[in-house]
Amino acid sequence: MVVGALLGSLLVTAFSQGAHELVPQTLPPPASRLVPAGPPTPMTVALHGSLRIQLPISQSTVTAIGYHSTSDGALALSPLGRQGNLGLFTRLAHKIFGGGHGRFVYFQLNGGETDVLDVGAAPGADVYAPVDGTVTGISDFILNGKVYGSRIDIQPSAAPSLVVSLTQLAPDPALTVGSTVAASNTKIGRVIDLSHVEEQALARFTQDAGNHVALEVKPAATVTLP
């Protein structure tokens, strides 16, 4: 009876507060965000083994963080933070057992896969290196047969057998192949606008079109250099 009453109470709480739990903080309208806003405060948002992926966009500019699958051989990432769109009973388990806590919220965009990390921001937002390393490639990003910005490949100094690839951005003019980059410090490009090209899944959790920079981690041996 006590357990039933507890679950009943939690159900009422979950239904009355569920919508609030989806958002980590009240976000200002996109137009009021400063673009560009400078480098982010160093913060690890995901892991792949011992490789730490730092937030590549200033916290004041980020609209949402999401994960989804891909079929291009990207390796699964381990998200940090708390998933904002969990099912009701998973949220109840977290309330009861104390799991799922974190400093920020991320969203699962399709299924349960975490191959690609999307970090949302308005077009023009500065993008910074997510790892310490060396730029090994700057190539065209092709979508539906057309070029939209670039793909930037970085070999992490902490995991040289891997490559961190970022797309949906315009590269910084000062960036070249061979450039050494520092996580959260070296500007590598700016977010581009793809709202006229595709419907972006991240838009379900933002107040705008869901533009973002996309990040993947792959084995270096599988990355095709331009």
Secondary structure, DSSP 4 states (H G I P E B T S, - for coil): -HHHHHHHHHHHHHHHHHHHHT-SSPPPPGGGS-SS--PPPP-EEEEETTEEEEP-S-TTT---EEEE--SS-PPPPEE-SEETT--HHHHHHHHHH-----SSEEEE-STT--SEEEEE--TT-EEE-SSSEEEEEEEEEEETTEEEEEEEEEEETT-TTEEEEEEEEEEPTT--TT-EE-TTTSEEEEE---TTT---GGGGGSSSS--EEEEEEEEGGGPPP-
